[in-house]
Amino acid sequence: MTSGTPVTVVHGSATDPGLRRRVNEDSFIASSPLFLVADGMGGHSAGEIASAAVVDEFSKLAGRASLTVDEVHATFAAARRRVEALPPGSGAGAGTTLTGVVIADIDGEGYWLTINLGDSRTYRLSEGEFEQISVDHSIVQELIDSGELDAAAATRDARRNVITRAIGAGSESEPDYWLIPAEEGDRILVCSDGLSGELDSDAIRAVLVAERDPQAAATRLVHEAMLRGGRDNITALVVDAVGVRSRARRAGHDTLPGEPADDHVDGDTLPRAVVGGGF
């Protein structure tokens, strides 16, 4: 449990390489005020190095009561520089997604500051309502948004793991940010696409509702994804708000303006540049 912060939390985490991969290219931090998952890409150990570099940079902020938008964005910029500077043979050309929440204090109120780049996902279960906070940066999501593809077909589309934004891998894209008033009883799930690629929203929600302990919920989510194929690395962080300072009452999400927002082996995440086109 973490106290003395705008949002007091308990949390659990679980990760596994899956059933088809030798290396786990997912990295994560689950240490208040940061709960982030980075899903590396690039093959062999390159993706692992890229995701670890990003998480290591954000780990420097662990232990603070809360973070500001400027602190998160400055750390993101530093993480990107580290990935871009990886030398040949040590991850050069690799990339990673990044998603999750950090605890923020806005005028004395507790908020979830959500960051997302790529197709790893952040969800919230609040007062019985389950929603995906983040928006996938992927070709199939663009096709869904344009009406050219429905959600059911997207799960089978050969391009479902091709992303349009990343840290590294030739991308200079910026992440999306959202500020969401925290409520006591909120349950946040942060996961790599190895989880969301195996379990649909109904299955994820069912586990989050059934398992009251956040560690049990994270462990079971990874286990369920393994049972359904485990084709990719799987990571799940479950974060419960057990206390919120000056409880916010505003409805909806506050999206920050300005800065943005082929089949392949075993469902690995690939940047769009790999299959043609640019970011």
PyMOL commands that set and color helices and strands:
alter all, ss='L'
color gray80, all
select helices_A, chain A and resi 46-59+69-84+139-145+151-154+193-196+201-210+214-227+265-267+272-275
alter helices_A, ss='H'
color red, helices_A
select strands_A, chain A and resi 7-16+26-31+34-41+95-96+98-106+109-117+121-126+129-132+162-163+167-168+176-181+187-191+234-244+254-255+270-271
alter strands_A, ss='S'
color yellow, strands_A
deselect
rebuild
show_as cartoon
